[in-house]
């Protein structure tokens, strides 16, 4: 079982490239952003709590996310591998993921870090906001999300550099070109 993390700032294409990885490699997909949006739509207690953070561009607290991830991971049927999309977003989340996978006899095999300049992120998210109906795809919240990324999420790269699993991927160009760079790493 392979465990792959796809990482990057908001709008870097984590969801977009995850779809292509799933299609080619048959991995199971865990997107914490998708799970949270489902909880919000279903108006669960977790969804209500999460929404208070997401609408302001803040991260949902680690304890809520880690609990949610453990449940999601338990539900995953055995496949060739799992792609974690949008998780981990803090160093405590990275440590919790390592502990959870070790209990299952595994570890993160590959961390793919999509590198996209800020101006391009803003352009993509404003564009997505025209049709996404997402409360966090507007300029004010996008700016907050990028700040939060730089302060709280970017340090996760150091965790995986130390583990020796970090791979920087140039995240601009066509979706297929970027996927080609990912395939060079995943084989
Ligand atoms: P997420 O749902 O994870 O998503 P994202 O960062 O907004 O976007 P992604 O990188 O997946 O970009 P996409 O492919 O859609 O997070 C949402 C929020 O949930 C977070 O801000 C946080 O509050 C909360 N959250 C989630 N996980 C959490 C965690 N672990 N801990 C705490 N809080 C958490 O691409 C963006 C757009 O660009 C799309 O419209 C796409 O079509 C376009 N695009 C993609 N590739 C392109 C390319 N090559 N060229 C041009 N456009 C492209």
Boltz pocket constraint, residues with backbone or C-beta under 6 A from the ligand:
constraints:
  - pocket:
      binder: B
      contacts: [[A, 8], [A, 9], [A, 10], [A, 11], [A, 12], [A, 13], [A, 14], [A, 15], [A, 16], [A, 17], [A, 32], [A, 33], [A, 34], [A, 36], [A, 53], [A, 54], [A, 57], [A, 58], [A, 59], [A, 60], [A, 61], [A, 65], [A, 85], [A, 86], [A, 87], [A, 88], [A, 89], [A, 93], [A, 124], [A, 125], [A, 127], [A, 128], [A, 136], [A, 145], [A, 171], [A, 172], [A, 173], [A, 174], [A, 175], [A, 178]]
      max_distance: 6.0
